[in-house]
Amino acid sequence: MPTGQTDMTTIAARLQAVRARVAQAAHACGRRPEDITLLAVSKTWPAEDVRAAAEAGQGAFGENYVQEGIAKIATLAGMALEWHFIGPLQSNKSRDVAGHFDWIHSIDRLKLAERLSAQRPRAMKPLQVCVQVNVSGEESKSGVAPDEAVALAEAVGVLPGLQLRGLMCVPEPTDDQALLRSRFAELRRLLAVLKERGLAVDTLSMGMSHDLEVAIAEGATLVRVGTAIFGQRDYSHASRT
Ligand SMILES: *Cc1c(COP(=O)(O)O)cnc(C)c1O
């Protein structure tokens, strides 16, 4: 993991810049910045960088790899942070997520949700969940197909130990702003369908470092930002489990 390069001041300054981007994007489309949650994606970065961000006022962090995430959760247990699991999850690792995280954004099949439901310790608050939708079709692997998303969300929504909060997507990488916008619009449309069907959902998890403005213009309520806060990731030493 990178050491020594990213000091506290750098992370605090980058955080401030990202918050300013979120606020500006919100104002540009007549939304309130406080209606958009900033999730700091800390995957591959050490617990000390998370601590620096937390000391600069950041409360919610996203992780993609189970073992790496729970190690940081344990290290920073005294800080009352909120932890979101946002990566693809193998069923055999579901217990670690159920036992340690506050949120998961990457529910893409009922079997995984059923395992998390059964494994969520009842002493903990319900696990907050989003269904991940593959809005880019065959070009991306993760997520449920758009035409199956509503049925999956409805099935997830009744499971004990879980609280369905909404939908998440990661569009294919593209420089085509109109295409990107249409992907986010598709997720927004699906969330509206869930609301029409009476589900109490409030979360559109979409937008990352390079496209958070477009996502906010299309209604994102939570943006997941890594690089713009912590810097360019180096995967060579990361434990990818
Ligand atoms: C890594 C990751 C992010 C953050 O991406 P950046 O481009 O670094 O902001 C957001 N969402 C998911 C699902 C990720 O895996």
The ligand as an SDF file (V2000), in Angstrom:
LIG
                    3D

 15 15  0  0  0  0  0  0  0  0999 V2000
  -13.7710    1.7100   -6.8490 C   0  0  0  0  0  0  0  0  0  0  0  0
  -15.2330    1.9820   -6.9230 C   0  0  0  0  0  0  0  0  0  0  0  0
  -15.7300    3.2870   -6.8210 C   0  0  0  0  0  0  0  0  0  0  0  0
  -14.8480    4.5180   -6.7440 C   0  0  0  0  0  0  0  0  0  0  0  0
  -14.2870    4.7740   -7.9870 O   0  0  0  0  0  0  0  0  0  0  0  0
  -13.3830    6.0960   -8.2630 P   0  0  0  0  0  0  0  0  0  0  0  0
  -13.3290    6.1720   -9.7310 O   0  0  0  0  0  0  0  0  0  0  0  0
  -12.0680    5.8350   -7.6270 O   0  0  0  0  0  0  0  0  0  0  0  0
  -14.0780    7.2410   -7.6450 O   0  0  0  0  0  0  0  0  0  0  0  0
  -17.1090    3.4590   -6.8170 C   0  0  0  0  0  0  0  0  0  0  0  0
  -17.9450    2.4040   -6.9150 N   0  0  0  0  0  0  0  0  0  0  0  0
  -17.5120    1.1420   -7.0150 C   0  0  0  0  0  0  0  0  0  0  0  0
  -18.4880    0.0300   -7.1140 C   0  0  0  0  0  0  0  0  0  0  0  0
  -16.1430    0.8890   -7.0290 C   0  0  0  0  0  0  0  0  0  0  0  0
  -15.7240   -0.3720   -7.1590 O   0  0  0  0  0  0  0  0  0  0  0  0
  1  2  1  0
  2  3  1  0
  2 14  2  0
  3  4  1  0
  3 10  2  0
  4  5  1  0
  5  6  1  0
  6  7  2  0
  6  8  1  0
  6  9  1  0
 10 11  1  0
 11 12  2  0
 12 13  1  0
 12 14  1  0
 14 15  1  0
M  END
$$$$
